[in-house]
Amino acid sequence: MTARSFAYAPAVLLALCITPSTGPGPDIDPAWLSFDTPAKTTRFQLIAGLTGLNGALNFNGFRDGGLTLVVPLGWHTEIDFRNHDGMLPHSAEIIAPETPLPVQPVSPAIPRAFTLKLTEGLMSEATDTMRFTAQPAGEYLIFCAVPGHGAAGMWIRLSVSATAAAPTLLATAATSH
């Protein structure tokens, strides 16, 4: 499957599966998430340093778990990573939640769920794509593995759900780990 052959769900259905942000904080952009229910595939745009929040140590303008990507169990998942931060390199990997948060890369919790150059990060406007099957069911972190970044709040949540019918983006309460 290539990006050009990827089938997308109708915009109306997609809009129904995006929970708008409430209260202070960034808005969720529905364009970040697309999916094809019959094919059980989803694509999420993960943007490092989208805003100046937390010294640009954020994903899609969220920090400390303030955004959750929910993916149904077993779906083929593509996370398109882009480093929008004009100053710092960033990376991403899916890890198991742990306290305290690691200060450097750890083994990914889902096979193939990491970007290139985990420790050194990708420079401004560099991209990479993580392609994996969302399994096993559980709660995970999408974590910047450049030393110190994730521990400083550069992480959001991934929930692999055995009950979700479609992918969803949710604004969630930010918490320091």
C-alpha positions as CSV (number, residue, x, y, z in Angstrom):
1,M,0.0,0.0,0.0
2,T,1.4,3.4,-0.9
3,A,0.4,6.8,0.4
4,R,-1.2,7.6,-3.0
5,S,-3.4,4.4,-2.9
6,F,-4.5,4.9,0.7
7,A,-8.3,5.1,0.9
8,Y,-9.8,7.6,3.3
9,A,-13.1,7.5,5.3
10,P,-15.6,10.2,4.4
11,A,-14.9,13.5,6.0
12,V,-18.3,13.5,7.9
13,L,-17.5,10.1,9.5
14,L,-14.0,11.3,10.4
15,A,-15.3,14.5,12.0
16,L,-17.7,12.4,14.2
17,C,-14.7,10.5,15.5
18,I,-12.6,13.5,16.5
19,T,-13.3,14.8,20.0
20,P,-12.7,18.6,20.0
21,S,-10.4,20.0,22.6
22,T,-12.1,21.5,25.6
23,G,-10.8,24.2,27.9
24,P,-7.4,25.7,27.6
25,G,-5.0,24.1,25.2
26,P,-4.5,23.5,21.5
27,D,-7.3,22.3,19.2
28,I,-7.3,18.9,17.6
29,D,-7.0,19.2,13.8
30,P,-9.2,16.6,12.1
31,A,-6.6,16.4,9.2
32,W,-4.2,14.7,11.5
33,L,-6.1,11.4,11.4
34,S,-7.5,9.4,8.5
35,F,-8.6,5.8,8.3
36,D,-10.2,3.2,6.1
37,T,-12.6,1.0,8.2
38,P,-13.1,-1.9,5.7
39,A,-9.3,-2.1,5.2
40,K,-8.6,-1.6,8.9
41,T,-5.9,0.9,8.2
42,T,-5.2,4.3,9.8
43,R,-2.7,7.1,9.3
44,F,-1.8,9.7,11.9
45,Q,0.3,12.9,11.3
46,L,2.7,13.2,14.3
47,I,4.2,16.7,14.3
48,A,7.1,17.4,16.6
49,G,7.4,21.0,17.8
50,L,4.2,22.1,16.2
51,T,3.9,25.1,18.6
52,G,6.2,26.9,21.1
53,L,4.5,25.1,24.0
54,N,7.0,23.6,26.4
55,G,9.9,25.1,24.5
56,A,8.6,23.3,21.4
57,L,9.0,20.0,23.2
58,N,5.5,18.8,22.1
59,F,3.7,16.6,19.6
60,N,0.9,18.3,17.7
61,G,1.0,21.1,20.2
62,F,0.3,18.7,23.2
63,R,2.6,17.7,26.0
64,D,2.5,15.3,29.0
65,G,-0.1,13.0,27.5
66,G,-2.6,15.8,26.6
67,L,-3.6,14.0,23.3
68,T,-4.6,10.4,22.9
69,L,-4.6,8.5,19.6
70,V,-7.0,5.5,20.0
71,V,-6.5,2.7,17.4
72,P,-8.6,-0.5,17.2
73,L,-6.7,-3.7,18.0
74,G,-5.1,-5.3,15.0
75,W,-5.4,-2.3,12.6
76,H,-2.5,-1.5,10.3
77,T,-1.1,1.8,11.5
78,E,1.0,4.4,9.9
79,I,2.4,7.3,11.9
80,D,3.8,10.0,9.6
81,F,6.4,11.8,11.7
82,R,7.6,15.4,10.8
83,N,9.9,17.5,12.9
84,H,8.4,21.1,12.6
85,D,10.8,22.5,15.3
86,G,13.2,24.9,13.6
87,M,15.8,24.5,16.4
88,L,16.0,21.0,17.9
89,P,16.1,17.5,16.5
90,H,13.3,15.1,17.6
91,S,12.4,11.4,17.2
92,A,9.5,9.2,18.2
93,E,8.9,5.7,19.5
94,I,6.0,3.9,21.2
95,I,7.0,2.8,24.6
96,A,5.2,1.2,27.6
97,P,4.3,3.7,30.3
98,E,6.9,3.8,33.1
99,T,7.5,6.0,36.1
100,P,9.8,7.8,36.1
101,L,9.9,8.4,32.3
102,P,13.1,7.3,30.6
103,V,15.6,10.0,29.7
104,Q,16.8,8.2,26.6
105,P,15.6,5.6,24.1
106,V,14.2,2.3,25.4
107,S,13.1,-0.8,23.5
108,P,9.8,0.0,21.7
109,A,6.7,-1.7,23.1
110,I,5.4,-2.5,19.6
111,P,7.7,-3.9,16.9
112,R,8.6,-1.4,14.2
113,A,7.0,1.5,16.1
114,F,9.9,4.0,16.1
115,T,11.6,6.6,13.8
116,L,15.1,6.6,12.6
117,K,17.8,8.2,14.7
118,L,16.1,7.8,18.0
119,T,18.9,9.2,20.1
120,E,20.2,12.0,17.8
121,G,16.7,12.8,16.4
122,L,15.7,14.0,12.9
123,M,16.5,17.6,12.0
124,S,14.0,20.4,11.2
125,E,11.5,19.4,8.5
126,A,12.9,15.8,8.3
127,T,10.3,13.0,8.1
128,D,9.9,9.3,8.7
129,T,7.0,6.9,8.9
130,M,6.4,4.2,11.5
131,R,4.4,1.3,10.1
132,F,3.1,-1.4,12.5
133,T,0.1,-3.5,13.5
134,A,-1.6,-2.0,16.6
135,Q,-1.2,-4.9,19.1
136,P,-1.3,-6.0,21.8
137,A,-4.2,-4.1,23.3
138,G,-3.1,-1.7,26.0
139,E,-1.9,1.8,26.9
140,Y,1.3,3.2,25.5
141,L,3.2,6.5,25.1
142,I,4.3,8.1,21.9
143,F,7.6,9.4,23.2
144,C,10.5,11.6,21.9
145,A,13.6,9.5,22.6
146,V,16.1,12.3,22.1
147,P,17.8,12.3,25.6
148,G,15.8,14.4,28.0
149,H,13.0,15.4,25.6
150,G,10.4,12.8,26.6
151,A,11.1,13.2,30.3
152,A,10.6,16.9,29.9
153,G,7.0,16.3,28.6
154,M,7.4,15.5,24.9
155,W,4.9,12.6,24.8
156,I,1.3,11.8,24.0
157,R,-0.7,8.7,24.5
158,L,-1.6,5.7,22.2
159,S,-4.4,3.5,23.2
160,V,-4.7,0.2,21.3
161,S,-8.3,-0.7,22.0
162,A,-10.1,-4.1,21.8
163,T,-13.5,-2.3,21.8
164,A,-13.0,0.8,19.6
165,A,-14.8,0.6,16.2
166,A,-12.7,3.3,14.6
167,P,-9.6,5.4,15.3
168,T,-10.1,8.5,17.4
169,L,-8.2,11.5,18.7
170,L,-9.0,12.7,22.2
171,A,-7.9,15.6,24.2
172,T,-6.9,14.1,27.6
173,A,-5.7,15.5,30.9
174,A,-2.0,16.3,30.8
175,T,-0.1,14.6,33.6
176,S,3.6,14.5,34.4
177,H,5.0,11.1,34.8
